[in-house]
Amino acid sequence: MIRRLVTGLAVLTGLSLAAPAAAVINGTPDGERHPNVGGLVAPEAYSDGTWIYCSGTLVSPTVFLTAAHCDDDGSRVRVTFSSAYEDGDKTYSGTFEADDRYPGAQNNSFDLAVVVLDKPVQGITPATLPAAGSLSELPASQTFTSVGYGAYEVTNEPGGHRYLYDDVRMMATGSLNATNKTWLRISMNAATGDGGTCYGDSGGPNFLDDTGTVASTTITGDAVCRATNVTYRLDTDSARSFLSRYVELP
């Protein structure tokens, strides 16, 4: 069931979505392929019920990795790992802790955050993180598996673009477009067989090929989710200096 239709860029009162939150386009339902990928659940106070507003990854039994622009530092939030979330599904509570250097600058936004969960998640194997500097020399043929709960379709109708959501965890494969010191840009051009992210996928993982290693987290992209998934590298000194406060790194 489609729960939300968003026209233009999403604006969620009370949530800090300063950058374009990025849902999986040209993808398929994930099912239980990536059970460690979850979503941040909107507060129950919203009149249209609860729904997922950002994505992320369990990287230790008590640490959920996401994007800093998804919420306010110190906020109490809830995470679900349901593959097709419905109001009432199991959630895990925790505290949202953003990199204190965010929002940074264009060349390095420091757009990382974790949710430190109140209790360990049982029965789900956390994803692994990349070794230091390991993404600097990726081949042009490198592919990524992007996973998240964002919009699954963008329509162009009178009045503008509309973004369709159903809170289902989706996955798509994209190919490397460009690498720099902070960012991986991943092609999601359907014309070349790629898929990628859209609104609601911010903070979600981009796995190396079909491995369990998260290379980068989704941060932004083009406004109508057709060309490029712009993602934050997790192998850099700046990313690792934040992550090392919460999880053991390879």
C-alpha positions, 0 to 999 in steps of 0.5 A, a space after each residue: 500500500 502506498 502510504 505517502 506521496 511527496 511532491 518536490 523535495 521532502 520537508 518533514 517538520 521537526 526532522 533535520 533533513 537539510 540535504 536531499 535525503 536519498 529510495 531505491 530506483 530501478 531495484 527489487 524488493 530486498 526481502 531478507 538479503 540484507 537483514 542488517 539494513 534498517 530504517 528510522 521510524 518517524 515519531 508516532 505524533 505524525 497524523 498519517 501514522 508511522 513511516 520510515 524517513 531515513 535508512 541505515 545499517 547495523 554495524 555492531 549489535 548496539 550501533 546503527 550507522 546512518 547520516 547526520 542530516 537525518 535527525 538532531 544530535 541527541 534525539 531519541 529515535 526508533 529503528 526497525 529492521 522489518 523488510 516491509 514496515 507496518 505500524 506496530 512492527 518491532 522497533 529498537 530505541 536509541 540515541 542519535 549521535 551525529 559527527 560534531 563536525 557536521 555540516 562541514 563543507 562541500 568537499 567534506 560534509 562529515 555527514 555521518 551519525 550513529 544510533 546507539 541502541 539501548 539494547 543489543 539487537 539479537 539474531 542479526 549479523 552486523 555489516 562490516 566496514 572497510 579497511 583504511 584507504 581501501 576504496 582509493 583505487 577501485 576499478 572502473 568496473 566496480 559495482 555496488 549494492 544500494 539498499 534502503 527504504 526510500 521512494 521506489 518510483 518518481 512520476 512526472 505529473 501536472 504540478 511536478 514530480 511525485 515520489 512514491 513510498 511503501 516502506 519496503 526495503 529495496 536493493 539495486 546495483 549501480 556502477 562506479 562513476 567517480 571517486 575523490 577523497 571523501 565521496 564515491 559517486 555511483 551511477 544509477 542511470 537506468 539506460 545503462 542498467 544501473 539502479 540507485 537511491 532516492 528520497 528516504 534512502 539517506 544513511 543507507 548502505 552501498 555494499 561493495 558488489 554483493 559482499 557484506 562490506 559497507 563502502 559508503 553511506 547514501 547522502 544525496 543525488 540529483 533531485 529526481 533520482 535518475 543519474 547519480 547516487 552521491 555517497 560518503 566514503 567510510 574508509 577515510 581518516 575523517 569517517 574512521 575518526 568518528 566511527 572509532 568512537 562507537 565500533 571496532 574498525 578493521 
